Amino acid sequence: MIKKAPKKVGLIVATAMSITIVVGAGLLALPGLSYSLAGRLGYLPWIIVALVMLPLLEIFSFFAKNNPSAGGVVAYVRTSLGDRFGAMSEVIVLGTFTLGIPAIALIGSGYLQQIFPNASLSQTSIGVISLAYLAGLIGLRISGAIQTAIAALIVVGLLGIGAGYLLTAAQPRAALLSADVITQDWHGVAAAIPVVLFAFSGWEMTAFLAEDMEDPKRVMPISIWASFVIVTLMYIFIAWIVATYANSDEGWTTAPFVYLARGWLGNIGADIVAIIAVFLVLANVIAAFFSASRGIFSAGRDGLLPRLIGTLDKRQQPFMAMTCTYSLFISVILLMSFTKISVATLLQLAGQNFFVLYLFAALGYTKLHAKKAQKWIGYLGVASVLAMMSLFSIPGLVYCVLLASIGWWLSCPQAFTNKAD
């Protein structure tokens, strides 16, 4: 009989995990980048992307309620489109995790170097991944409680910084909000959408935690929508403040939270932002590690990876999958340090693959609802993803096609026959 990963966490922890997966270190700069492109309308790209995400969130909620699994999006695709597309999705997921999460750790470690200036970027990122592995060994029940506290700190802290500035700052000059300026800013709204888009990725990773939840059919859909509402309101609130009050100082575009905090807390505000950034980085990498290890566990259980990886230890924890995940991420970081491969290269290759997973899930949802009114939600989801995929870089497209091709080949009966032999 196939054993499932232990179901441990409830709605609050599940929502917190979703928040810490979605909200990464990039948030600290994105409101400023959005302002630099769209000016006084810098909050509109956030609203537009949130609206675009609605059909995709409904699709994920449907699958989470009906097909909760450690396979996450892969299980959704396999259920709706068949084993071949499931295998393609599984290889895409593995290829994305392998490069994407080490890249996230490296980006976040740049903030941690402010605390450990003598440590190299690779050493700091290895430390972050090691901490994530330790959290995995401790288990999601304890680690999840810590993640919940960190998620609360991040949300309350960032909202508090914005609210404090809003209550104490002078009113923006009328000239800054003139009709002429706003008309010019419309041209930058479209340019800012691709930048903002990546702040709304991550819910596809939350899906891999389904078997760690007490009642995934109830908890998963609610946690998806709850985290979406919390994160979206926080994004739009901060983006609106920056777009309304920012001036020509370059710091508003590169470190908007520092400027908001200093505006009413003085120099200590920068220290507070740095502390929040450290917790944000740690929580983001730990949550991503949990999701990746569950995805790798599922791949072992499905037979795509060695079956040993898909087994549970005496504590009913996926120890082999977590150890494999840890070893894989450390190897990528070490390889980067020796070969001088840039983080930008990793993101260019793997950072866009989740679009394909969105597309497969939307197609599967549409297929399952072909004779129902909900098919229009699927159509909207497909259209949204195709628009997003227009942002693909050529190297990223080649890498994704390569991964999908490997998955297609592995799904062929002959491939599994050879593997068994």
N, C-alpha and C positions, 0 to 999 in steps of 0.2 A: 504494500500500500504506500502511496506517495505521501510523505509527510509535508505539512505546510509550516512555514515560518510562524513562530508564536504570535498570537494576536495580543497586543499589550496596551496600546495607547488609546485614549479616548478623543473626544472631539476637540478639546482645548489644545492638547499637544499636537494633534494632527493639523489643526489650523496654524499653530505656531511653526511647525515644520514647513508647511507650505509657504508661510511668510518668509522664513529664513532662506528657503531655496530660491524664491523669486527675487527678493531684495538683496542685491549684491553690492560690492564696493563701487560699481559704476554709478549708482544712484547719487553718490556724493558730488559727481561732476555733471551728470546729465541735465539737471535743470538749467545750469549755466550754458551748456552747449545748445540746448533748445532755445534759450534766450538769444544767444549769439546768432542764430539762424533766423528765428521768427520774431525777434524783438518783443514788442509789447503784447504780441499774440503768442508768446512762447508757451503758454499753457494749453493752447488749442490742440497741438499735436498729441498731447497726452489724452485729451478727451476723445479725439478721433481714433487713436489706437485702442483705447478702452472699448469703444463701441464696436470696432472691428473684431475684438476678441470675444464679444458676447456669444456669437454662434458657436465658436470653438469651445468656450467654457461649457455651454449646454451639451455639446457633443461629449466632452470628457465626463461631465456629470452623469450622462446617460450610461456610458460604459462603466463608470466607477460603481454605479448602483447595480448594474446587471452582471458585470464580469470583473469583480475585484480580484486581483492577482498580483503576485510579486513580479509577474511579467510586464505589468504596467501597460503602456501603449502597445507593446508587442502583442500582449494577450488580446487587446481590443481589436487589433488588425487581424490576428489569426482567427478570432471568432467571426468576424464579419466578412473578411476577404479570402480566408483559406490559409492553409499551411505555407504555401509558396510565398505569399506576401508577408506572412508572419516571419518566415526565415529571413527574408530581405530586411524587414524592420529590425529584427534582432541583431543582425550584423551591423546595420547602420547605427543602432544604439551603442553597441560595443565599440565601434570605431569612433563614435562621438564622445563617449565617456573617456576613452583612452587618451585622447588629446585635449578635450575640452576642459575637464576638471583640473588636470595639472596646470593648464593655462590660467584658470580662475585662481588657483592657489598662488601662482607666480604674481599675478596682478595684485591680489590682496596683500601679498607679502611685502609689496612696496610700502604699504602703510605701516606694517609691523617693523620695518627697518628704522622707523623713527624712534622706536623703543630699544631696538637692538642694532645700533649703527655699525657695530663691528662685524656683524654677520653678513655673509653674502646673500644675494637673492635666492639662490638655490638652497642654501642652508636653512634660511627662514621658511621657505616653502616646504622643504622636507619636514621641518618641525611642525608646520601646520597640518600636513597630511598625517604625520605620526600621531598628533593629538586627535585627529578624526578617527584614526584606527583604534586608539585607546578608548574613545567614546563608544565605538562599535563593540569593543570587547566588553565594556561595562554593561551595555544593553540599552535599548531604546527607552525603557521605562525610566531609568535614572537620567540618562542623557537627554531624553525628551523633556523632562522637567526642567533641566538646565536650559535647553533650547527655548522653552516657553518663557522663562525669565528673561533671556537675552532678547527674544522677539518683542517682549513688552518694553524692555529698555530701549530698543531701537525705535519702535513706533512712537512711544511716549517722548523719547528724547528728541527725535527729529521734528515731531509735531510741536513739541514745546519750544524748540529753537525758533521755528517759524512763527508760532503764536506770540512769543515774547517780542520778536522783532516787529511784528504787525501792530502790537499794542503800544510800543514805545517809539516807533519811527515817525518822523514827520510825514505829513500827507505828500504824495507824489505831486510834482509840479504839473499843472494842467497842460502845459506845452508838451510834456512827455506823452500825454495820452490824446493828443490831437488827432483829428480824423485823417489828416495827411500822413502822419507817421504810421497809423494803424493800416491804412491802405497799402503803404509800401511793405509792411510786415507780412501781408498775406502771401507775398511771393516766397517767403522763407518758411511758411508753415509746411508746405509739401516737402521741402528739403529736410526739415527736422523730423519728419515721421520715421524714416529709416533709423535715425539715431535713437529715438525714443522706443522703437519697436522692441529692442532687445531687453528693455526693462520689464517687459510683460511676458518674457519667456520663463519657463520653470515649472509650470503646472503639469507639463508632461512628465517631469521627473518625480513629482509628488505621487503619481500613480503607482510607482514601483513600491511604495510603502504600504500598499493595501493589506497585505497579509500580516502586518505588524499592528493592525488596529483591531479593537475589540469587536466592533460591528461595522465592517467596512462598507456594507451596502447602505448603511445609514450615515456613517461618519464621513466617508469620502466625499459624497456630493455636497454635504453641508460645509465641510471644511474648504472645499474648492471655492464655493461662492462666498463664504465668510472671509477668506483670505483675499479674494479678489476685491471685495468691497473695501476692506481695510486698506489694502495696498493702493488701490486706485484713488481713494479719497486723499490719502497721504501724498501721493504723487501730484495730483492736481492742485492741492492746497499749496504745496511748496513751490511748484512751477508757477502758479499765479502770483505768489508773493515776489519771486525773483523777477518775473516778467514785468511786474508793476513798479517795483522799487529800484531795480538795478540801474546803474548809471554807466558811464563810459569806462570806468575803471576795469582793467583787464581781469582783476581778481574775481569779479562777479561771474565771469564765464569759466574760469578754471577751478575755483574753490568757493562756490556760492554759499555753502553751509558755514564756512569759516566767516564769511562776511556777514551773514545773518546773525551768527552767534556773537561776533565782536560788536555788532551794532548796538547790542543792549547789555552784553556781559563784559565787554572789554577784552583784554588779551586772554583772560582765562577761558573765554569762549572757544578759542582755537584749541585749547587743551581738551575741553569737553568734546568737541567734534572728533579729535584724535582718539579719545577713549571709545566713543561710539563706533568709530571706524574699525578699531581693533576687534571689538565684539562682533561687529557686522561681518567682518572677514572670517573670523573663526566660526561663527554660526553658519554662514553660507557654505563654507567648505565642508564642515561636519555634516550638514544636511545633505549636501550633494554626494558625499561619500556614502552615507546610508543608502541613498537611492541607487547609486551605481552598484554597490555591493549586492543589493537585492536583485537588480537587473542581471548581474553576472550569476548569482545563485539560480535565477530562473533559467538562464541559458544553459547551465549545467544540468538542471532538472529536465529540461526539454531535450537534452542530448546534443545540442549544438557544441557545447564545451564538454570536457570529460565529466562523467557522471559524479565523480568525487566532489567536484565543485558545487554540485547541487544537493549536497547532503547537509544534515544538521548535526551539531554535536550533542553532548549529553544534556546541555542546558537548552536544547532546542534553538540554538543560534547558528546562523550560517557562517561558522568560523572559517571554513576553507574558502568560501567566496570572499569574505572580508580580507583574508590574508592574501588571496590572489589579487584583489583590487588594490590593496596597499602596495604589493610588490610591483604591480603594473605601473601605478602612478609614480612611485619612486624611480623606477627605471626610466620613465619618460623624462622626468626632471633631470636625472643624471645625464641622460643622453643629450638633452638640450645644453647642459652646462659644458659638455665636452665638445659638442659639434657647433656651438654658437647658433643653433636654430632659435629664431626669435619667437616671442609669444604671439606676435602678430601673425606669423606663419601658421601656428597651431589654430588660432581663431579663424583664420581665413579658410583653413581646411575643414574644421569641424564645427565652427560656430553657427553654421547655417543649416545643419542637417535636421534640426528639429522641425524645420518647415516641411520636410518630406514626411515626417511622422504625423504632423498635423494633417497633411494632405491625405495620407492613407486612412487615418481615423475618420476624416470627413467623408471620404468616399465610402468607407464601410458603413458609416451612419446612414448615408443616403441610400445605400443598397438595402439595408435592413428596414428602411421606412419608405421604400419605393412606392407603396400604395397608400401611404398615409400623408396627412398634411405636414407632418414633421420633416418630410423630404426637403421642404423649402429652407429649413434650418441647415440641412446638409448642403444644399446648393449655395447658400450664403457662405458657409464655412469653406467650401471648395473655392469659391470666387475670392474670398479673403486670402486664402493661402497662396493661390496662384499670383495674386498681386504682390504678396510678400516675396515670392520666389523670384520675382523680377530683379530682386536685389542680389541674387547669387553672383559670386565671383566665379570666374572660369576655373581656378584651381579647386575651389570648394565644390563646384559642380562635378568636376572630374573625380574628386575623392568620393563624393556621394554615389556617383554612378558605379565606381569601382566596388564600393561596399555592397551596394544593391546587387551587383552582378555576382559577387561571391555568395551572397545569400540565396540568389536564384539557383546557382549551381548546387549549393549544399542541399537545397530542397528537392533536387532531382532524385528519384529512387536509386539510380545507379550510384550516386555519390554516397548515399547512406549504406548501400550494399558494400562498397569499397571500404567505407569507414568501419563497418562491422567486421569485415575480413581482416 
